[in-house]
Amino acid sequence: MKSHSVNHPAHQPLIIIRQWQLEYCASRKNPKVGAALISYFEYWHDIKLSIKEEKIRQKTVLQDDNSDLIQFHSIDNLIAGLMTIIKDPKRLKKEIEFLKNKKVITQLKNPNPKRSFDVTKHFIFHPEILNHWIKNNYPTHTEKTAPLVARLVAFFTNNNPKLSQNSAAKMIKQYGAEAIERQLEWLDLREIQDNPLRTLRAALKHDWTEPTPQVVEESWHGGELEPVEPKPVNGNKPPTTKPETELQKQWAKVLDIVHIRMTQTTYDNWVKDTELVSIEGDVWMVLCPSEMVKDRLENRLATVMGQCAPKEVQLKFVVNEKSRITLM
């Protein structure tokens, strides 16, 4: 029997929201609502599933009969079950539609035509959809790659503590363990101290070659040996860029995390060319290359990007050059 240190009142709702559920619903205005709904449907699905398994053991129901997995909820019951995380029935229905479009749940019609007046909704929860998403976004690592994951986590901790073991696993899946081990070994030889994480990512993306050790030549001059400036070696360093401003450095750290939390295509199309141009209190002004990018970020990606900032901030997106000049 499970023991509790607190004697909780009986029959009270409990909602547990996990990080992956928030990420799954990151495109929504308030990801907590969708995450709580997933948790709520999963809770009742597990109860229904345990009842069905018991019936199967007793041979009172067929294995393929999913009628026992149907959940019955009214909108009022859902609002109460979510403990007022959301109170507006219209907004709740939109979040239900979101999960239906994702095929996480299926809404069924009342099988009894005589009870058409009944406002209770019939749902079936599909955990396989979420399990597939989790498998793709949180890949497990084998014993062979476990040491590399630990090494990457340590590297992330030193350079950007917001990145985690899941970030390391995703990077291994994207670039391969062998390439990451190779570039980590070469990283110290590249003589780049400003942003090692961004250097590692660039080296992986462009498959930089091994740095050639630079030998300091000496020439005879006036009876003394003088060092000669070493010649640059192709592939030994990334292209020389202008010194970064503090805003650019701060935004680069955010983009390092954003890059890992979304696909390469999404990052390249919508995020890569943004620029932080102003910070006033908790408001960060971000310059976008076009109106289309601005709309996409505001409506789909702002929540994810905001979560990657070092503190809770409000991202405000602007487009035109006039805004940029005024803010700088």
Legacy VTK file of the C-alpha trace (Angstrom):
# vtk DataFile Version 3.0
C-alpha trace
ASCII
DATASET POLYDATA
POINTS 328 float
0.000 0.000 0.000
1.372 3.395 -0.987
2.008 5.722 1.932
1.767 9.531 1.952
3.339 12.028 4.323
0.288 14.289 3.894
-3.262 13.040 4.492
-4.869 14.458 1.356
-8.662 14.917 1.285
-10.299 12.158 -0.725
-11.546 12.512 -4.303
-9.739 15.729 -5.176
-8.299 16.315 -8.668
-4.567 16.100 -9.259
-2.800 17.354 -12.373
0.850 16.599 -13.111
2.313 18.558 -16.022
5.553 17.285 -17.503
8.125 19.276 -19.458
7.647 17.236 -22.633
3.896 17.977 -22.570
4.624 21.713 -22.519
7.008 21.276 -25.441
4.419 19.264 -27.359
1.939 22.135 -26.924
4.520 24.909 -27.362
2.741 26.337 -30.415
-0.318 27.203 -28.303
-0.797 30.554 -26.604
-0.940 28.854 -23.206
0.839 25.472 -23.445
-0.172 24.589 -19.882
-3.794 24.018 -20.921
-2.960 21.473 -23.610
-0.369 19.829 -21.340
-2.930 19.539 -18.527
-5.496 18.068 -20.930
-3.006 15.427 -22.069
-2.312 14.545 -18.444
-6.043 14.403 -17.664
-6.898 12.148 -20.627
-3.905 9.903 -19.860
-5.022 9.516 -16.227
-8.513 8.314 -17.207
-7.157 6.194 -20.059
-4.888 4.317 -17.643
-7.847 3.667 -15.311
-9.964 2.393 -18.217
-7.051 0.304 -19.495
-6.527 -1.423 -16.142
-10.245 -2.277 -15.999
-10.120 -3.662 -19.535
-7.034 -5.764 -18.761
-8.833 -7.267 -15.785
-11.837 -8.112 -17.996
-9.507 -9.735 -20.540
-8.049 -11.908 -17.800
-11.562 -12.894 -16.798
-12.403 -13.446 -20.474
-15.401 -11.131 -20.333
-14.197 -8.859 -23.122
-12.255 -9.298 -26.378
-8.730 -7.947 -26.819
-9.731 -5.802 -29.838
-12.801 -4.296 -28.195
-11.920 -0.672 -27.347
-15.358 0.353 -26.141
-14.105 0.037 -22.557
-11.514 2.747 -23.275
-14.085 5.434 -24.134
-13.998 8.354 -21.710
-17.047 10.470 -20.888
-16.497 14.120 -19.969
-18.599 17.249 -20.073
-16.917 20.604 -20.594
-17.767 21.566 -17.000
-16.184 18.351 -15.741
-13.039 19.040 -17.749
-12.750 22.589 -16.369
-13.173 21.249 -12.833
-10.680 18.444 -13.485
-8.085 20.935 -14.749
-8.511 22.902 -11.509
-9.300 26.220 -13.227
-6.085 26.252 -15.278
-8.647 27.361 -17.834
-12.148 28.685 -17.132
-13.396 29.772 -20.557
-15.338 26.916 -22.247
-14.650 28.364 -25.714
-10.912 28.370 -25.161
-11.046 24.861 -23.736
-12.869 23.645 -26.855
-10.076 25.145 -28.989
-7.473 23.183 -27.014
-9.547 20.022 -27.462
-9.606 20.709 -31.210
-5.821 21.099 -31.135
-5.412 17.630 -29.599
-7.951 16.194 -32.039
-6.016 17.644 -34.997
-2.860 16.101 -33.559
-4.773 12.779 -33.340
-4.000 12.533 -29.627
-7.718 12.112 -28.955
-10.722 11.134 -31.028
-14.138 12.557 -30.190
-17.027 10.168 -30.785
-20.726 10.736 -31.167
-23.073 9.511 -28.490
-23.889 5.933 -29.583
-27.387 6.230 -28.114
-29.546 8.402 -30.457
-32.168 8.776 -27.720
-29.657 10.728 -25.632
-28.804 13.387 -28.206
-29.618 16.008 -25.571
-26.707 14.770 -23.426
-23.842 17.314 -23.403
-21.335 14.703 -22.270
-18.511 14.223 -24.791
-17.097 10.805 -25.713
-13.324 10.540 -26.195
-10.702 7.908 -26.937
-7.124 8.700 -25.992
-4.297 7.563 -28.329
-1.042 7.193 -26.334
0.767 5.727 -29.360
0.752 9.182 -31.007
2.512 10.720 -28.028
4.891 7.772 -27.638
5.969 8.229 -31.262
6.597 11.946 -30.689
8.544 11.270 -27.493
10.684 8.654 -29.243
11.626 11.158 -31.969
12.239 14.092 -29.634
13.737 12.321 -26.639
15.876 9.587 -28.175
17.301 7.091 -25.717
21.015 6.526 -25.747
22.719 3.144 -25.671
25.520 2.110 -23.341
27.930 2.898 -26.169
26.910 6.575 -26.344
26.262 7.048 -22.597
29.811 8.334 -21.883
29.481 10.823 -24.740
26.131 12.019 -23.379
27.764 12.586 -19.983
30.621 14.463 -21.655
28.227 16.638 -23.655
26.136 17.391 -20.555
29.302 18.551 -18.777
30.205 20.658 -21.822
26.706 22.176 -21.890
26.808 22.891 -18.146
30.033 24.847 -18.539
28.788 26.846 -21.524
25.002 27.016 -21.202
23.417 25.435 -18.089
19.915 25.506 -19.620
20.818 22.655 -21.963
20.207 19.170 -20.594
20.753 15.456 -21.120
17.883 15.452 -23.628
19.698 18.168 -25.595
22.811 15.995 -25.659
20.829 12.986 -26.884
19.229 15.069 -29.645
22.610 16.377 -30.784
23.982 12.820 -30.956
20.981 11.756 -33.020
21.376 14.707 -35.392
25.131 14.607 -36.004
26.249 11.145 -34.871
28.440 10.150 -31.937
31.611 9.799 -34.006
31.417 13.318 -35.462
30.728 14.887 -32.050
33.617 13.058 -30.373
35.912 14.159 -33.191
34.903 17.837 -33.026
35.105 17.910 -29.218
38.688 16.645 -29.427
39.540 19.345 -31.956
37.716 22.165 -30.167
40.633 23.196 -27.929
42.932 23.408 -30.952
40.695 25.958 -32.655
41.702 28.685 -30.171
38.148 30.000 -29.857
37.177 31.103 -26.379
34.216 33.438 -26.940
31.435 30.912 -27.631
32.599 27.273 -27.586
29.059 25.903 -27.933
28.379 27.882 -31.106
31.794 26.864 -32.433
30.987 23.193 -31.810
27.645 23.527 -33.567
29.204 25.272 -36.581
31.960 22.645 -36.750
29.366 19.861 -36.764
27.064 21.554 -39.256
29.837 22.334 -41.761
31.984 19.279 -40.941
35.143 21.255 -40.276
38.391 19.430 -40.922
41.009 18.731 -38.271
42.964 21.837 -37.275
46.585 21.775 -38.356
48.910 22.629 -35.448
50.499 25.994 -36.103
54.250 26.073 -35.879
55.838 29.384 -34.920
58.644 29.951 -37.358
61.713 31.940 -36.416
63.961 34.155 -38.537
67.437 35.436 -37.987
67.458 39.198 -37.489
70.285 41.202 -36.035
71.820 38.282 -34.243
68.563 37.267 -32.530
65.735 34.908 -33.361
62.402 36.655 -33.897
59.046 34.865 -34.178
57.278 35.007 -37.516
53.464 35.263 -37.533
52.081 31.790 -38.454
50.159 31.478 -41.686
46.438 30.712 -41.337
45.399 27.183 -42.257
42.134 26.591 -44.110
39.578 24.844 -41.923
41.574 25.631 -38.777
39.324 28.495 -37.694
35.871 29.742 -38.598
35.722 32.864 -40.784
36.823 36.013 -38.993
33.866 38.130 -37.902
33.466 41.549 -36.356
33.522 41.688 -32.528
30.083 40.896 -31.103
28.101 43.401 -29.066
26.682 42.399 -25.686
23.208 42.120 -27.241
24.551 39.803 -29.953
26.309 37.632 -27.395
23.168 37.412 -25.258
20.975 36.511 -28.243
23.519 33.966 -29.489
23.231 32.091 -26.184
19.432 32.016 -26.535
19.662 30.794 -30.137
22.024 28.009 -29.085
19.225 26.552 -26.942
16.456 27.321 -29.448
18.449 25.536 -32.157
18.478 22.306 -30.179
14.775 22.468 -29.292
13.496 22.635 -32.864
14.213 21.071 -36.230
16.997 22.397 -38.444
14.464 23.457 -41.106
12.357 25.456 -38.641
15.435 27.128 -37.207
16.878 28.046 -40.620
13.569 29.332 -42.022
12.252 31.338 -39.085
14.808 31.930 -36.338
18.380 32.061 -37.653
18.231 35.588 -39.102
16.632 37.281 -36.095
18.548 39.820 -34.057
18.169 41.206 -30.550
18.265 45.006 -30.840
17.089 46.281 -27.478
16.505 45.215 -23.863
14.332 47.385 -21.644
13.497 45.698 -18.360
11.833 42.362 -19.179
11.026 43.353 -22.773
13.411 42.090 -25.463
13.006 43.689 -28.892
13.816 41.223 -31.669
14.339 42.327 -35.275
12.897 40.049 -37.977
13.895 39.994 -41.651
10.281 40.090 -42.916
6.662 40.488 -41.870
6.047 36.803 -42.580
8.798 35.773 -40.168
7.465 38.186 -37.557
3.956 36.690 -37.781
5.303 33.154 -37.580
7.371 33.889 -34.490
4.554 35.721 -32.729
1.937 33.057 -33.408
3.943 29.833 -33.236
7.434 30.075 -31.775
7.491 32.952 -29.274
6.745 30.702 -26.288
9.557 28.267 -27.063
12.025 31.087 -27.692
11.005 32.871 -24.490
11.608 29.702 -22.471
15.200 29.658 -23.732
16.035 33.094 -22.304
18.076 33.232 -19.074
15.098 34.744 -17.250
11.382 35.299 -17.832
11.102 37.881 -20.593
8.569 39.222 -23.085
9.717 38.997 -26.691
8.515 41.800 -28.941
9.118 41.311 -32.659
9.673 44.185 -35.095
10.436 44.275 -38.796
11.339 47.518 -40.498
14.704 49.236 -40.555
13.251 52.344 -38.937
12.439 50.399 -35.785
15.951 49.018 -35.706
17.606 52.427 -35.971
15.337 53.937 -33.334
15.984 51.165 -30.837
19.736 51.074 -31.270
LINES 1 329
328 0 1 2 3 4 5 6 7 8 9 10 11 12 13 14 15 16 17 18 19 20 21 22 23 24 25 26 27 28 29 30 31 32 33 34 35 36 37 38 39 40 41 42 43 44 45 46 47 48 49 50 51 52 53 54 55 56 57 58 59 60 61 62 63 64 65 66 67 68 69 70 71 72 73 74 75 76 77 78 79 80 81 82 83 84 85 86 87 88 89 90 91 92 93 94 95 96 97 98 99 100 101 102 103 104 105 106 107 108 109 110 111 112 113 114 115 116 117 118 119 120 121 122 123 124 125 126 127 128 129 130 131 132 133 134 135 136 137 138 139 140 141 142 143 144 145 146 147 148 149 150 151 152 153 154 155 156 157 158 159 160 161 162 163 164 165 166 167 168 169 170 171 172 173 174 175 176 177 178 179 180 181 182 183 184 185 186 187 188 189 190 191 192 193 194 195 196 197 198 199 200 201 202 203 204 205 206 207 208 209 210 211 212 213 214 215 216 217 218 219 220 221 222 223 224 225 226 227 228 229 230 231 232 233 234 235 236 237 238 239 240 241 242 243 244 245 246 247 248 249 250 251 252 253 254 255 256 257 258 259 260 261 262 263 264 265 266 267 268 269 270 271 272 273 274 275 276 277 278 279 280 281 282 283 284 285 286 287 288 289 290 291 292 293 294 295 296 297 298 299 300 301 302 303 304 305 306 307 308 309 310 311 312 313 314 315 316 317 318 319 320 321 322 323 324 325 326 327
